[in-house]
Amino acid sequence: MELQQLLSVASAYGASILVANEKQAQTEVAGIVYDSRKVEPGFLFVAIAGAQIDGHTYIDAAVAAGAIAIVAEQLPECLKTEVALILTQDSRRLLGRLAAAYYGHPEQELRLIGVTGTNGKTTTTYLIQFLLETAGVRTGLIGTVHYQAGQKVLPATHTTPESLELFELFALMRAEGCRAVVMEVSSHALSQGRTDCCDFSGAVFTNLTQDHLDYHGSMEAYCQAKTWLFTSLKHSSHKPAYGIVNSDDLFAGFFMEAGDAALSWTYGSSDSAVLRLIDYQIGINGSSFRLQYKGSIYQAQMPLIGKYNVYNALAALTCVLAEGLDLSECLSSLARAPQIPGRFELVKAGQNFTVAVDYAHTPDGLENVLKAARELNPKCLICVFGCGGNRDNAKRPLMGRIAAMLSDIAIITTDNPRFEDPLIIINQIEQGAKEITSGYLIEPDRAKAIQLAINKAEQGSLVIIAGKGHEDYQMIQGVKHHFDDREQARRAINNK
């Protein structure tokens, strides 16, 4: 693509363009990056001012590596005349527009379905993809566990990648024959404008509970960031849009108001829900439930455990109904749904008790998984958990209180401390736990904590290892160490 085409996109966004001559504008752009270490000759470099690193400090390095154009929010002190300069008020938001153009607007050829909420995004996106694929609609996946385009599976770097990676993925999905994409949409991505140019056909809201207040500052700001996904929906005869809302959630009204009410679908237990939950039952091998749709009663079952997963399934079913699929056929497929990595994932190593690994890392997430565990009527419920460092510390005592209240034995340990002192994190968790009981245990070493839980388990016990789920690492003082709760649990069972 010629640089001139990207300059036109930037100009339309309101950016100021500085080029030496017309020949410079006709230069071929070999790629776009926002990491100066990835610059190659002929690349366009976008300088983004991040929370920890400011890309503007690397403009000289980008030019030295062969960048032919720079996007920046401020005029560099020294810049070679043969390098084009694009000055804008928001480099990150302009990046999305440039990426969409550079990759040939693949979003216009795909039905993009965004799923947002505090909990349930991963499971809901997995189920939507599974149901669409089973119905013959090749569907890409973008989320916390991995990215998938056709048969290609790529490691996930973020729940919702930067816009540049998003459009690169969309282009790959288009090339792999995908007709739809379902993706987790985080509040960070929405507030930073990473998804501004995504042109969503569908938006799904799962729930909203406390998380990321270190970033958003308040629940009101957190909620507003999430609702932007619904505000961005654009309905047309060519690409009809819809919004799907969990009507049982306290924040449902905000999402209904943010989207077009005429295009809204709802799910939940209220009489007004389009897809209404009547009742449910859960067991160690899965869940069954009854639902009502257009006056008819349907029976459903799936291999996923817990009321919260019933709601995730309702969200996915409502989504594929909005996409035009048949409910009876989808319910038949749901009975064969896959295990979601790290979501109440059972660890089986010949033991006479149950061990499950779950990603629950918020107060609501931990409460949901422990309540689901309680409904299985274990002889003894043991919970191993911690809280991540350099994240919302207000949720730490809340999680301590929940674990102490719902577990027979709560073992507080380390999660991903990142750059924080693990003992300080544990102490903050403990403040909530000791409001309920003095019977909790503390073991800072996560491997030893898991072994302690396994050693205490007897026949009929249920051990929940919460917080990391599918993750296979721990971040300690900026260093990534291999650590997989599932591996550790199997090792502990073998050593029992």
N, C-alpha and C positions, 0 to 999 in steps of 0.2 A: 504494500500500500504506500502511495506517495504521502509524504509529510503534509502536503497541501490539504489532503482530505481530513487529516486529523486537526490541522489548524482551523479548518472550517467548523469542525465540531466544537473546538474550544472557543472559537469566536462567537458561535451561537449561544454558548453558555455564559458569555459576557467576559471572557478572558481577553487580555491585551496581548497582541502578537508582535514580537520583534524579530524580523529576519533581515539578513544582509541584502539578499537579492532574490529574484524570482527563481533562479536556478537552485538556490538553497531549498526553496519550498518544494521543488520537484524531486528532491532526494528520496530514495526508497527507504522506508522504515523497516528495519530487520526484526524489531521486537520492542515490547514495552516492559519496563520493570520499575519497581519502586525500591529495590534493594541494590545499592550501588555495586555490591560485590558480584552481581549477576550481569552487569553491563558488558556488552560486546560491541564491536564497531558497527555503527548504523542504528543503534538502539535509541529509543526515547526514554529518558529517566524522569520519573515523577517523584519530587521531593515532598514527603509527607512528614508533618510535625506530629510525632507520636507521643505517648505519655512518658516514655523513657528515652527514646532516641528521636532526634530531629534530622530527617533526611536532608535538610538544607546544608548541614555541615559536611555532607559528602558530595556536594555538587562538583567540586574540583576533581575529586576522585573519579566521578562518573564521566566527566569530560576527558580526563586523562585516559580512561579505558575505551574511549571511542564514541561516546554519546553524541548524537547529532542535534538533539533537541532536549530542552529542560523545561519541565513544568514546576513552577515554584510559586510561593505565596509572597515572596519578597525579592527584591532585586539583588542578585548576588554582587558582592563587592568587586569581583573580577571575573569576567566571562569573555571567552574568545568570540570574536565577531562571526566566525564561521558556524557557531552553534546557535540554533534558533531558541528563543526564549518565549515561554508562554506563562504570563503572570495571571494568577487567579486568586480569588478570595478563599477557595477551599480546594486544595489539591486532591484530597481523597474523593470528594464527590465528582470532580472532573475526571478522575481516573476511571470511574465506572462508565462514563460516557465515551471516553476514548477506547476502553476495552471492548465495549459493545460494538463500536464501529469497526475496530481493528479485526475482530473475529466474525464480521459479517452479520451481526444481529441474529445470532442463533436463537435468542429468546423469543423471536417472533414466529419461529417454526415449532416451538415446544409449548405444551401446556404446563406452566409452572405452578406448583402447589406448595405453598409455604405453611409450615406448622410452627406455631409459637406458643409459649406458655412456660411456666416454671418447671413443671415435671411432665413426663410422658411424651416428650417430643420424639425421642429415639424410637420407642415402641410404636407410636402412632405412624411415623414415617415408614418404618419397616412393614407394618401391616398394610398400609396403603399401597406401597410398592408391590407387596406380595399379591394382593387382591387384583391390582391392575394387570400385573404380569400373568397371573393365572387366567385372566380374562382375555389375554392376547395382546395387551397394550404394553409394548416395551417401554420400561420406565427407569430413568436414572435416579440415583439416590445420593443425597449430600447430607452428611450429618456427623455426629460425634464419633461414631465407631469407625466408619470408612466412607469413601466415595465410590460409587459404582456406575459405570457406563457400559451397558450391555454385559459382555462377559469380562470386562476389565474392572478390576478392583484396585483402588488406590488408597494409600494410607491417608487418614484425616489429619490435617494440621490444626484446624479450628472447627468448631461446631458449624459456623457459617464463615467460609473463607472470605478474604478480601475480594473486592469486585473483579480484579484482574484474573484471579484464579477461578472465580465463578464463571466468567464468560469463556475462559479456556475450557472449563469442564463442560459448559453448555455446547461448545463447538464440538468437543469430543463425543458427547452424547448424540448430537445430531448426526455425526459421521457414523456412529455405531447403530443408527436406525431407531433411536429413542423417539417416541412421540410425546412423552410426558416426563416431567422431573418432579420428584417430591423431595423437599429439603427442610431441614430444621432451620428456623430463623431466630437467632438470638437477639436479645434486647440490645446488646452491644452493637451488633451488625446494623440494626435498624437505626439506632441513635447516631452512628457514624456514617450512615449513608451508603453502606456497602451494597445494599439491595435496591437503591434508588431506581436503577434502570432495568429491574428484573421483569416488569410487566406480568405480575402474577394473575393467573386465572382463578385460583382458589386460595383462600386463607382459612386456616383452622386454628382455633383457640382451645387449649386443653384446660388450663387452670392458672391461677396467679396466687402465689404465696411468697413469703419473704425470701429474698435472695438478691445478691448483687447490689445491696444498698451502699456498699463501699464505693460503687461506681455511680449509681443513680442518685443517691442521697436520700430518697424518700420513696414510699410505696406509690405515691401519686405520680412521680416522675418515671418510675419503673413501669407502671401501668400505661402511661402515655406513650412510652417508647414501644411497648408491645402493640398498642392500637394502631400505630403507623402502618403496620402490615395491612390492616383492613382499610385504612384511609387511602392506601395506594391502589386498591383494586380498580381496574378500568374495564367497564362492561361495554361490549360492542357485539353486533350481530355476527361478526367474524370470530370473536373470541369471547363468548359469554363468561361472566365471572360470578363467583358465589363466595359467601362468607359462612363459616360453620362455627357455632359458639356452644360451649358447654353451659347450658342454661341453669345448671345447679350451682355454678360458681358465683361467689359474691360480686365479682367484677364483671359478670356477663353483660350488664347493661352498658358499660363503657364500650365494649366491643360491638354490641348491636348498634349503638349510636354512631360509632366510627365508620361502619360500612353502610351500604344501602340496605335498609330494612327489607325492601322488596326482594332482595337477592339472598336473604339470610336463611340458613338452615340451622336448626337447633337439635341438640340431643341432651338427654338427662332423664330424671325421674318425674318431672312435673308434667301435669296433664297437657300443657301447651307445647311440649317438645315435639318436634317433627318425628324424631326417632326416640320413642319413650321406653325407658327401662322399667319393667314391671317387678321382677325379682331376680335373684341370683343365688348360686351355691358354688362353693369352692372346695377343692380337694387337692391332695398332693400331686395329682396328675393333671390338674387343670381346673377350669371354671365352666359352669353352665349358666345360662340366663335366658329369660324370656323378654321379648320386646314387642312393642306395638308400632306398626307403620301403616298409615292410611286405613285405620280401622281393623286391620288384621293382626293376629297374634302369631309370632314366630318363636320357635325354640332354637337356641344357639348353644354351641359348645366350642371350646378352644383349649389348647394345651398350656395356656398362660394362666398364672395363678394370681388371685386377688381382685378385690372390688375395683381398685385403681386401674387394673388391666382391663376389666370389663368396660370402664369408661374410655380407655384408650381404644378398645375395639369398637365402641359406639362411635367415637370420633372418626375412625377409619371407615367404618361402614357408611356413615353419613356422607363422607367425602366421596366415596365411589358411587353412592346413589346420585349425588350431584353431578358426577361425571357420566351418568347415564347407565350404570350397570344394574343388573337384576339382583334384588336382595336375596332371593332364595339361592341363586347360584353362588353369591358371595358368602352366604352362611355355610354352604357346603364346603367352600374353599377354606373358610376360617377354621374349620375343625382340623385342618392340616397345617395350620400356621407354624412357622419355624420358631425355634428358641431364639430369643433376642440375646446377643452376647452381653453378659454381665447384668442382666435384668432378671432377678430371682432365678439365676442359673444354678441348677443343681449340680453338685459335685459328688460323683459316685465312685467310691473306691473300695466297695465291699463292706462298708461299715453298717452297723445296725441302728444308726440314727441318721437324721437328715442334715445336710449342709447346703446352704444356698449363698451365692455371692450376688450382691446387688449394688447398683451405682448410687443408691440413695445418699445424697450429700447435702440435703436441705432439711429443715425441720419437718415440712410437710411430707417430703419423700421418705424420710426415716419413719415417720408416724404411719404412713401408708403401708410400708413393707412389714413393719412390726405388727400392725393390726391384721394384715393378711396372714402373717405367721401365727398369730393368736387363733384365728379362725380354723386353723388346722389342728387345734387342740393338742399341742405337743406336751409331753411329760414335763419338759423343762425347756424354756426359751432362753437361749444365750445369744447376746449381741456383742459383736466386736465392731468398734467404729472409732473414727477420729474426725477432725475437721481440717480443711486445707489452710495453709498459711497465706498471708498477703491477700486475703479475701474477707468478705463481710464477717467481722468478729462478733456482731450482735447475735448471730444465730447459734453461736457455740453453746452458751448456757441453755438455750432452748432445746438443742439437740441432746444435751446431757440430761435434761429433765425428762424428755420424751423416752429416751432409752431406759432410764431408771424406772420410769412409771410402767412401761409396757414389757420389759424384760424381767425374767427371773434372775438372770445374772448379766449385768452390763459390764463390759470390759472396755475401758477407754484407752486408746492407743494413738499412734501417729498415723496421719494420712499422707498428704503431700505438704510438708512444712514449708517448702520453698525457702525463703530467706528468713523465716521467723524461727525463734527458739521453740522446739516442740513442747517443752515443759510448760512454757507460758500458755500455749494453745490448750494443752491438757488441763491446766489450772482453770482456765476460763470455762471449759466444758464442765469441769467438776463443780463449779459454782451452781450450776443448774441441777446436777445429779444429786447433790447432798441436800437439796430441798425436799427430796422424795425419800431417800434412803441413805444409809451408811454402808450398804452391802455391795456397792459397786467396787470394781477392781481397776487398778491402773497398771499398765505395762507399756512403757513408751516404745519398746521394740515391737514393731508390727508382726514380725515372724513369730516372736515368742508369745505375743498376745493371741495369735491364731492357734498356736500349739496349746496354750493354756485353755482356750475355749474347747478345743477338741478333747483334751484330757478330761475335762469336766463333763463332757457329754456322755450320756448313758443311752441304753436302748429306749427309743421313743423320744429322745431329745431332738431339738431343732436348733441348729447354729446358723445365725445370720451374720455374714461378714459384709459390712456395709461401707459405702463411700467411694470405692474405686472401680468396682464392676469390671468392665472389659479392659481397663488400663493395665499395662504390663510394666509399669515403672513407678518409682518414687522420686520426687524432686526434692533434693536436700542441699541447701546452700548453693543453688544454681546448677547442681550436678544431677544428671538423670541416672538413676540406678535401676537395673532390672528388678522388677518385683511384680508378681502376678498372684493375686489372692487365690485363684483357682489352683495354681501350682503349689502354693504354700499349704493350702488346705489338704491336698492329696498327700503331700509330704508329711504333714502333721498326723494324718490318719494312719499312714504307714508306720509312723514312729510311736503311735499310741501304745 
